[in-house]
Every structure is written in structure tokens, then in C-alpha cells.
Amino acid sequence: MARLATMSGQRRRRYAAAAPRTLSQPIQMHPTLVDIGLNLAHDSFDRDRSHVVESAVAAGVRHMVITGSTLESSRAAIGLARTDPHRYRATAGIHPHHAREFHAADVPALRALLLEPEVGAAGECGLDYFRDFSPHEDQERVFRQQLELAAELGMRVFLHQRDAHDAFMAILREYRPRLAGGVAHCFTGDERELRDYLELGLSIGITGWICDERRGHHLRELLHRIPPDRLMIETDAPYLLPRDLQPKPRSRRNEPKYLPHILQTVAECRGEAVETVAQATTHNALCFFGFEK
């Protein structure tokens, strides 16, 4: 703001138009954010992965959790995390879309990946009855197998659920007493789902879905119900590009550098200072995924 005050009116208007408030302000005020869900091993990042990371760091996103969704992508996530263990953690797991590809003979391989020091949580695991890329019985079987591994190894879980809340809760309630903790990744649900998750002691991950006026408006009314020690933020890049970014990016690919925009929206919806939400979400994520180690 001090810089703007020294400019002429014409220059000030040009500067404000070129630098969106939602991106520049959090970068200046908050040097450390954590993106708890980033598909950095996705092939859309193959050509410019280093630049994507550099841009994120410049935007204040100093730590990132790289999501694993198959054995192969989990290995890739761990490999990326090894390049900078201070900056990265990985998750290792089987997304419900890929449950039909995962068999009992694969369980030892997944256990070995979960034991790698770069892995901060088991998953992405859960149920997805919206796409139904895998039969429900396969999804439930693989979800149980992963919860069993997490309980055995004393690990937290990185959870996915879409259009399967009742079945998801029935399984999770069975295992929850043995689990170290969990986060409902990319929460897009309603008040009942949020209440159930909070009653189980889960943390809640909020993405750019909240920036979508078509589908995410209801989340704005729920954010104040999330205790500050249970709230985390994520991009789920390259998916879920916030729809209200200004100026609109040329590419539809989401990137971790847009996390401050999500932070700003979350803070506004909660009626809290950006600094307060940044500090809380960063602290929660660093502890949850083991960055402090």
C-alpha cells in the first residue's frame, strides 16, 4: 500500500489493474503456506515442473504435499519429495477410481511405500460413487485395506469421498479408533457431511471449489463451522482451477501458485484476517504431514 501511495493517480490505476488484490496481498503478508494436495507428478507438469514450483514458492507456498493415487504415481510422488525433503511430503495410496486395479498381492508394495520417510499420510483413499470408475465392492475392499495399513503403521489418512457418504462413514467409523488422524481432502459436501467428519475428529481440506459460484457457493456458509485447528487449504492442481481468478489464466491448468487466492477467499468467508487463517492452516498442515520432523 505504501508503494501505491507514492504513485500518480494514472499509474496507480494501471498498477492495480495489473496486480490482482487476491494474489498479491497474501504473498506480501504471508511468506509460508502449505498446499496439502498437489498432483505434481501429473504429466501436465512434465515440461515445466521446476518453473511451477518456483512460481509457487515466489507466491509464498513454501511446502507442498504431492498426492499419490496409484502405486506408480505414489512412487513418482515419493521420488519428487526426495529431491527436497524440507519442501515436500508425499502421500501413498490408491484412489477409488483405481481400486479395480489393486489386488491383495499389491498390499506389500503399498506397505513398503508407506514406510518411506517422505510419506506424510496414507492415501488418497476412500470412495467415489460419482464416477464409478471401479465397482463399489472393489472400492470398499481397497479402502478397508488402506485403512488397515494406516492403522497398523500408525499413519494419518488422506481421504476422498464423493457421492458415497453413508458407505464411507460406515467404514471409517469402524477404523477411526485405530487411526492416528485424517483429513477430508477437497471437501465439497453439505452440512451433514461436515458435521460427521468433525465428529470423527477429521481435518478439512478446502480447495478452489469454494471459488466456483456455480457449485461451491454453499461451502461459504459452512466455513465458519470448521474449528481453526482442523482447517487446511489445497489446490488439487492441475485440477480445480479457481473460476474467479482475475486476470483469467491462459491455461485451464491449476497450479500451487494460486493457493493464496484460495486462502483469501477462505478468510473472507470466515470473517477472519488473512494472517490468522494463514498461520492456522500452515501450522495444521506442518504438524499433520510431519514437516516438523
C-alpha positions in Angstrom: 0.0 0.0 0.0 2.9 2.4 0.7 4.2 1.8 -2.8 0.8 2.7 -4.3 0.6 5.9 -2.2 3.7 7.3 -3.9 2.3 6.9 -7.5 0.3 9.3 -9.6 -3.4 8.5 -10.0 -3.0 7.2 -13.5 0.0 5.0 -12.6 -1.9 3.7 -9.5 -4.8 2.6 -11.6 -2.6 0.8 -14.1 -0.7 -1.0 -11.3 -3.9 -2.0 -9.5 -5.3 -3.5 -12.8 -2.1 -5.4 -13.4 -1.8 -6.9 -9.9 -4.9 -8.6 -8.6 -5.6 -8.0 -4.9 -6.3 -11.6 -4.2 -2.9 -12.8 -5.4 -0.5 -10.0 -4.4 -1.8 -9.2 -0.9 -1.3 -12.7 0.7 2.1 -13.0 -0.9 3.3 -9.9 0.8 1.9 -10.7 4.2 2.5 -14.4 4.5 5.7 -16.0 3.4 4.7 -19.5 4.3 1.7 -21.5 3.1 1.3 -25.3 2.7 -0.6 -26.8 -0.3 -1.7 -30.1 1.2 -3.0 -31.6 -2.1 -1.0 -31.2 -5.3 -0.7 -33.8 -8.1 2.8 -32.6 -9.0 3.7 -35.9 -10.7 0.9 -35.4 -13.2 2.1 -35.4 -16.8 0.7 -31.9 -17.4 3.7 -30.6 -15.3 6.4 -32.6 -17.2 7.6 -29.8 -19.3 7.8 -27.0 -16.7 7.6 -28.7 -13.3 10.6 -26.7 -11.9 9.0 -23.4 -13.1 5.7 -24.4 -11.5 7.4 -25.0 -8.1 9.5 -21.8 -8.4 6.3 -19.8 -9.1 4.6 -21.4 -6.1 7.5 -20.5 -3.8 7.5 -17.0 -5.0 3.8 -16.8 -4.2 4.5 -17.9 -0.6 3.7 -21.6 -1.0 6.9 -23.0 0.7 5.7 -26.5 1.4 3.7 -28.9 -0.7 2.2 -32.4 -0.3 2.4 -34.4 -3.5 -0.5 -36.8 -3.9 -0.2 -40.5 -4.8 -3.2 -42.2 -6.3 -1.8 -45.5 -7.7 1.3 -47.5 -6.9 3.0 -45.9 -9.8 2.0 -42.3 -9.0 2.9 -42.8 -5.3 6.4 -43.9 -6.3 6.7 -40.8 -8.5 5.4 -38.6 -5.7 8.0 -40.1 -3.3 10.7 -39.6 -5.9 9.8 -35.9 -6.2 9.7 -35.5 -2.5 13.2 -36.9 -2.2 14.5 -34.0 -4.3 13.8 -31.6 -1.5 12.6 -33.2 1.8 12.4 -29.9 3.5 9.8 -28.6 1.0 7.9 -31.7 0.1 5.9 -34.6 1.6 4.1 -37.3 -0.4 1.1 -39.4 0.1 1.0 -43.1 -1.0 -2.3 -44.8 -1.8 -4.9 -46.0 -4.2 -7.6 -43.6 -5.3 -11.0 -45.3 -5.5 -11.0 -44.7 -9.3 -8.1 -47.3 -9.5 -9.5 -49.7 -6.9 -10.3 -52.4 -9.5 -6.5 -52.5 -10.5 -5.3 -53.1 -6.9 -5.2 -56.7 -5.6 -4.2 -58.5 -2.4 -0.8 -59.3 -3.9 -0.2 -55.5 -4.2 -0.6 -54.8 -0.5 3.1 -55.5 0.5 4.2 -53.0 -2.2 1.9 -50.3 -0.8 3.1 -51.1 2.7 6.7 -50.6 1.6 5.8 -47.2 0.1 4.0 -46.1 3.3 7.2 -46.8 5.2 9.3 -44.4 3.2 10.3 -41.4 5.3 9.0 -38.9 2.7 5.4 -40.1 3.1 3.2 -38.0 5.4 -0.1 -39.8 5.0 -1.8 -42.9 3.6 -4.0 -42.2 0.6 -5.5 -40.7 -1.4 -8.1 -43.4 -0.4 -11.8 -43.5 0.0 -15.0 -44.0 -2.1 -16.2 -42.3 -5.2 -19.7 -43.3 -6.4 -20.0 -40.3 -8.7 -17.7 -41.5 -11.5 -17.9 -45.2 -10.6 -14.7 -46.0 -12.5 -14.3 -49.0 -10.2 -17.1 -51.3 -8.8 -18.4 -50.3 -5.4 -17.2 -53.6 -3.9 -13.7 -53.0 -5.2 -13.7 -49.5 -3.8 -14.8 -50.6 -0.4 -12.3 -53.5 -0.3 -9.4 -51.3 -1.2 -10.5 -48.6 1.2 -10.5 -51.1 4.0 -7.1 -52.4 3.0 -5.6 -49.0 3.2 -7.2 -48.1 6.5 -5.9 -51.4 7.9 -2.4 -50.5 6.7 -2.7 -47.0 8.1 -3.8 -48.3 11.5 -1.0 -50.9 11.5 1.6 -48.3 10.7 0.2 -45.5 12.9 -0.3 -43.2 10.0 -2.8 -40.5 9.2 -5.1 -40.8 6.2 -5.7 -38.6 3.2 -9.3 -39.2 2.4 -11.5 -38.9 -0.7 -15.3 -39.1 -0.8 -17.8 -38.2 -3.5 -21.5 -39.3 -3.6 -20.7 -42.1 -1.2 -21.0 -40.5 2.3 -23.1 -43.2 4.1 -20.9 -46.1 2.9 -17.8 -44.0 3.5 -18.8 -43.2 7.1 -19.8 -46.7 7.9 -16.3 -48.0 7.0 -14.4 -45.1 8.5 -16.2 -45.3 11.8 -15.2 -48.9 12.1 -11.5 -48.0 11.8 -11.3 -44.5 13.3 -10.4 -45.6 16.9 -7.2 -47.2 15.5 -6.2 -44.3 13.2 -3.8 -41.5 14.1 -6.0 -39.0 12.3 -7.3 -38.0 8.9 -8.1 -35.1 6.6 -11.2 -35.0 4.3 -9.3 -33.9 1.1 -11.1 -31.5 -1.2 -14.2 -31.1 0.9 -17.2 -30.2 -1.2 -20.0 -31.7 0.9 -23.0 -30.4 2.8 -23.6 -29.5 6.4 -24.4 -33.1 7.4 -21.2 -34.4 5.9 -19.1 -31.7 7.6 -20.7 -32.5 10.9 -20.0 -36.2 10.6 -16.4 -35.5 9.7 -15.8 -33.2 12.5 -17.4 -35.6 15.0 -14.8 -38.2 13.9 -12.0 -35.7 14.6 -11.1 -35.2 10.9 -9.4 -32.2 9.5 -11.0 -30.5 6.4 -9.1 -29.6 3.2 -10.6 -26.7 1.2 -9.8 -26.2 -2.5 -10.6 -23.7 -5.2 -14.1 -25.3 -5.4 -15.1 -22.6 -3.0 -14.3 -20.0 -5.7 -16.8 -21.6 -8.1 -20.1 -19.6 -8.0 -21.9 -22.5 -9.7 -21.0 -25.4 -7.4 -19.2 -24.1 -4.4 -21.3 -21.3 -3.0 -22.8 -23.5 -0.3 -19.3 -24.0 1.2 -19.1 -20.3 2.0 -21.8 -20.8 4.6 -20.1 -23.8 6.2 -16.6 -22.5 6.6 -17.2 -20.8 9.9 -18.2 -24.2 11.4 -14.7 -25.6 10.9 -12.5 -25.2 14.0 -9.3 -23.3 13.2 -7.2 -26.3 14.3 -8.9 -28.5 11.8 -8.7 -26.3 8.7 -6.2 -26.8 5.8 -6.1 -25.5 2.2 -5.1 -27.1 -1.1 -5.2 -26.6 -4.8 -5.6 -30.2 -6.1 -3.6 -28.9 -9.1 -3.7 -29.4 -12.0 -7.5 -29.8 -11.3 -10.0 -27.3 -9.9 -8.6 -24.0 -11.2 -10.4 -21.2 -9.2 -13.0 -19.8 -11.6 -12.8 -16.3 -10.3 -9.1 -15.6 -10.8 -8.5 -12.2 -12.3 -7.0 -11.8 -14.8 -8.0 -15.3 -16.0 -5.0 -17.5 -16.7 -4.4 -18.5 -20.4 -4.3 -22.1 -19.4 -7.0 -24.1 -17.5 -4.3 -25.9 -15.6 -4.4 -25.2 -11.9 -1.1 -24.5 -10.1 0.0 -24.2 -6.5 0.8 -20.6 -7.0 -2.9 -19.9 -6.8 -3.1 -21.1 -3.2 -3.0 -17.5 -1.8 -6.2 -16.8 -3.8 -7.9 -19.7 -2.1 -6.6 -18.5 1.3 -8.0 -15.0 0.6 -11.5 -16.4 -0.2 -11.5 -18.7 2.9 -10.5 -15.8 5.1 -13.3 -13.6 3.7 -15.9 -16.3 4.2 -14.8 -17.0 7.7 -14.7 -13.2 8.5 -11.1 -13.5 9.7 -7.9 -11.8 8.9 -5.9 -13.4 6.2 -2.9 -13.6 8.6 -5.0 -15.6 11.1 -6.1 -18.2 8.5 -2.6 -18.4 7.0 -1.0 -19.1 10.3 -3.6 -21.7 11.4 -3.7 -23.6 8.1 0.1 -23.7 7.8 0.6 -24.8 11.4 -2.0 -27.6 11.0 -0.5 -28.9 7.8 3.1 -28.8 9.0 2.1 -30.9 12.0 -0.3 -33.2 10.2 2.1 -34.2 7.4 5.2 -34.4 9.6 7.1 -31.5 8.2 8.4 -30.7 11.7 10.4 -33.9 11.6 
